[in-house]
Amino acid sequence: MSLTRRAVIITSLAFAASPALARTGFETWLKKFRRKATRLGFSERTLDASLKGAEFLPKVVANDSRQAEVAKPLQDYLASAASGARLSGGQKALRKYNNTLSKIERTYGVEKEVLTAIWGMESAYGGFRGNLPVFSTLSTLAFEGRRRELFEAELIAALQIVEAGHATPAEMRGSFAGAMGHTQFMPSTYQRHAQDFDGTGHANIWGDDPTDALASTAQLLKAEGWRKGQPWAVEVTLPREFDLALTGRIFPRKTRDWQRLGVTTASSGKLADHGNGALILPAGPEGPVFMVYNNFHVIKKYNYADSYAIGVGHLSDRLAGRGKIRSGFPQNPWGMSTRERQALQQRLNDRGFAAGNPDGVIGEKGRAAIRAYEQSRGFPVTGLPSKALLASLG
């Protein structure tokens, strides 16, 4: 267990063991934060309305500290992302809000199926927007301290929302992390991208009408460089003896270069030119292989996990009438058991090569750590996990 992970557990246990002590410390911290907010120019009215009722929420600390020992396998994640219920809900949402979504698509250049997929992934089409008071959540996370600067900044952004009259503190309810509304914006994201698309005078992402939330999400994607008409990815087939060291998000190439290397679509067709693309192997070389494009990276600005971007992309494809992923998923990606992949990540971490949380999923961060380790040892630099690599780590 890493020192960071151990510290997180100790902190959480301390709060759980002595909630009265935690609340006393919280109240002291909150007074100090209020003085800071006063110096920044917030009105007493805003501070009273927003902070007087803020409470320490132990369950928020526990949720923030909890890390799954083993991440959900990609095939299970994608099965949930594009489940029958989520597809049905998305199709209903597309029909119900077709005029609104079409207008947003024309305005911002982001396909309505993509917006609907994000909406479905974030809040089940508005069904689960979160019900925790945002000021209590953000105050708890800031007081807890591991990411105090981040959450104090989010608190400042939340106060700005109230000060501007966009929402009341009572209306601002959200997730365990303080994300709000239909598409789960953090307060700072709201400040940067919120859109009053329905012309009411305020960008309302919290109410039952999703219009402003969907337009705000479209604005975020547009600002991050969304290219309308470009797929997020195409499932492909690699030729035998393909050099897997060429795979990874950091190695994009032109379409004609991939064609020369024998890469085809999953149905063995010619690879169309959608711009520079890179190959990713989210379940190892025996699983689905995707050629990812610019829009894949834009989705990752919303949530950095590859699995999330693949989930949103796959769900949007299904909502647009495109087919399922063709390739099957191996039981043991990279020919290694979950325990072996976890051990590889942990040993890399222990040697100073940042492979990420040892959850058994070897993503781009893990492969970068492998490349750095291979280079340090004078091995051929491939970035590929293997049992032999694990053995070399002792």
N, C-alpha and C positions, 0 to 999 in steps of 0.2 A: 504494500500500500504506500502510495506516495505521501510526502510530507504535506503537500497541499490538500490532498484528499483527507488525510488524518486530521488536519486543522479544521476542515469544514465540518467533519463529524463531531469533533470536540466542541466547536462553537455551537452547533445545533443542539447537542446534548446539554450543554450549559444552559441554553435558553429554555429547553424543555424541563430541566430539573428545577429551575428557579424562575418561574414566570413572573413572580412578584419583583424579583431583582431586575429582570429584563425590562419590565414595565417602568420601573424607577429610572433606569438608565435611558430608556426610550424618551420619557418625559423631559429629562435633562437635555438630551440631544435635540428634541423637537423645539425647545425654547431657544437653543443656540441657533438652530436653522431659521427660526422665525426672525431672529435679530438680523441674520444675514439677508433674508428676503426683504425686510424693512429697509435695509441699506440699499437694496437694489431698486427701491422705489415702489414696491407694491403697496396698495392701499390697505388700511386696517380692516376695511370692510371685506376685501378679498381674503386677507389672511385669517380673519375670524371665521368666515364662512367655510374656508378650505381646511384649516388646520386645527380648529378647536375640537372638532369631533374625530380627529385622526387617532386611531388606536393601534397598538402593537398587536400584530397577528402572527402568533407562533406557527400556524399552519403554512403561512407564506414562506417563512424561513425553512421549514421542513421540506416543502416542495422544491424550493430553490436549491437546497443542498442535496436532494436526492438525485443520484445518477444510476441509471440502469447498469447492472454489471455486464449484461449482454444486450446489445441493441437488437431490436426486432429485425429478423431476416428481411431482406429487401422484398422477396416475393410476398411475404405477409403484409408488409407495409403497402405495397402496390395493390394487393387484393383489397385492403381497406380503403385506399385512396379512390379506387374505381369500383367500389362495391355496388351491388345492385341498388341498394338504397340511395347511395350517393349519386349514382347515375340518374336514377329516377327523379331524385330531388333536383338535380341540375337541369334535367330536361323540362321539369315543371317551371323552374325559375326562368329558364330561357323563354318559355312560352309566355309566362305572366309578365315579364319585364322586357319583352322583345323590343318594343319601341324605345324604351329608355336605354337599353344596352346598345342598340343600333346607333342611337344618337351619340352616345359616349364613344363608341368605336369610330364614328366619323370625325368626332372632335379631336380625339387623342391618338388615333391610329393604333389602338390595341384591340385585338379580336375579342368579341364578346364571350366566346367560349373560354378564353384564357382568364378573363375577369371572373366568370362564373366558377371556374375551377378553383381559383384562389378563394373566392367567397365560400365555396363548399368545404375546402380544406381548413379554412380559418374558423368558421363558425357554423358549419352545417347549414349554410344559406340563411344565417341570422337566427338559427334556433338555439345556439349556445354562444352568446356574446360575452359571457362572464358576468358575475353578480357581486364581485368584491368591490368595496369602495376604493377607488383609485388612489386617493390621498393616503389612506391607511396602508395600502399595499406598497406604494412607493416609499413612504416614510419608514415602514418596517425594513424594506430592503436597503435603504440608505443607512439606517441605524445599524443594521447587522454588520455592515462595514466592509465586506470583501470587495464590493464594487460601489463604494460610497460615492465617488465622484460621478459615476455614470447615473446613479439613481437620484442624486441631488440635482443633477442637470435635468432629469426627467421631471422632477418635482417643480423646478423653476418653469419648465415648459407648460406643465399642467396649470400652474398659477397664472401664466400668461393667457391660457385659454379662458379661465374664469374672469380674469381682469378685462378681457376684451368682450365679454358677454356672449361667447359662443356656446357655453354650457354652464350649468350650475354644478357645484360639487356633488349634489345628490344624483344628477344625471350621469356623472362620470363614473361608471362602474365597468369592471373589466376582469381580466384574467389574473392568475397568480403572479404574473410578471408585470402587471399594469397595462397590458395591451387592451385596447378598447374598440368597441363597435363591430360592425359586420365583418370588416376585413382586418381587425385587430391591429390598429395603429397604436404605437407608443406616442405619448404627448409630443415629443420632439418631431416625430414623423408627421403628425397632424400639423404642426407649425410650419413644416416645410412644404407639405403637399396637399393639404385639405382644400377641397373645391366646393363652393356653393353652387352646385350645378342646377339645382331647382329654383334658384333665385329668391330664396327666402330671407337673405341677408346674413345667414350664418351657415357654415358647413356642418351639418348635423349628421355625424356618423353613428350616433347612439340610438336614434329612434327606430321605429319599425320600418320606415321607408328607407331602402338601401341606396337610393339614388346618389346622394352625396358621397357615401362610402365607396361605391363602385367607381365614380368619377375620380375620386381622390386616389384610388389604387391605380387607375389608368394613368393619371398624371405622374405618379411615382415611377411607373414602368417607362413612360415616355421620357422622363427626365434622366433615367438611367440608360437610355439608348435603345429602347425597343424598336425592332424593325418589323413593320407589318408585312405579312406574307412569308416571312422566313420561319421555317419550323424551328422548334426548340432543339429537336434532334431527329435523326433518322436511324432506325435499327439497321445494322449492317452485318455482313458476313465477311470474315477474314479468310484469306487463302491459307492453306496448310503451310507450315514453316514460316508463318509471318513473324517478323521480329517484334515481339511484344514490348520491347524497350521503347518503341516508337509511340506507345499509347500513353495517355495522360493528358489532362486539360492544358498543361503547359507546353504541349507540342502541337500547335495547330499547323495545318498545311492547306495549300490550295487543293481544290477538288481534283484537278487533273493529276496532281502528285499522288493522291490517294488512289485514283483510277489506275495509274501506272503500277502501283504496288499491289493491284489485284483486289482492292476493296470494292464490294458490290452491295446493293441493298440486300435485306434479309431474304427477299424473294429472288435473289440472283440477278436482279436487273441492274442497269447502268446507274451509277451514282449521279444524281442531278447536282447541278452547281448552285448551291445556296450560299456561297461565300466560304471563307476559310472555316475549316472545322477541325475538331480534335476528337480522338477516340477515347472513350472511357469504358472501363470494364468493372461495373459496380458489383458484379457477383463473380469476378474472376473470368478467365478466358473461356471457361466452359458454359458460362451464362450468356445473357443477352449482351451484345456489344452495341454501343450507341456512338454515332457521329454527332457531336454536340456543336451547336452554333452560338452566335452572339446572344440570342434570346435565352438560352439556357443560363448563361452567366447573369443576365438581367434578373431572371427569376430568383437566382441565388442572392441578389441584393435584398430580397424580401425575407428570405430565410436561407442561411448559408449551407445547410445540409444538402448534399447531393441527392439523398433520398427524397427530400421535399421537392426539389426542382424536378426530379424525374416523376414524382407523384402528381404534381400540378400539370406537367407536360402531358403525361399519359392520360389523366382525367380530361384535359382539354381536348386531346385527340379523340377520345371516346365520345365526348359531347358533340364534337364536330362530325361524327359519323365514321371516323377512321377506326381501323381494326385494333385487335389486342396485340400485345407483345408476342412475337412468334416463337422465340427461343424459350426453352425450359430453364429452370434454375437448378444448379447443382446442390446437393446436400452439403458438400464441403467445398466452398469456394477456395480456389488456389490449391486444391488437393490437401488442405489442412483442416483439422477439426477446429471447432470454436475455441477450445482450450489452447490449442497450438497457436492460433492467430492472436489470442489474448496474450499468451506468453511472449510472442514475438514483439508485440507492441510494448509490453512492460519492460522487456530487456532493452529495447531501443531507448525507451524513456530513461531507464536506469543509467545508460551510458551517455546520456546527454543529447540524444537525437530525438527531438520532439515528435513522437508518433501519435499523440492525442490520447484521449481516454481509452484504456484497454478494454474495449467493448467487443472485440472480435471482428469488427468491420474495418478492413484495410482500405481506406479511401486515399484521396490525393495527399493528405497530410502524412499518412503512414508511408506512402510510396516515396514522398520527398525525403522522409527520414531514412528510408532504406537506401536511397541514392547517396545521401550524405555519408552513411555508414560504409557503403561499398567503396566510395571514393577514399575515405579515410584509411581503409584497409588495403587499398590497391587492387580491389576486385574489379571485374568488368561492371560498369555502372548500368544497371538494368531497371532498378526500382521495383523488382518483382519479388513478392514474398514467396518463400519456399521452406520446406523442412530443412534443407541444407543450410539455408541462411540462419534459421533458428538455431541449428546445431553450432554454427560458427560463433554465435553470441554466448555460448556456454550455458 
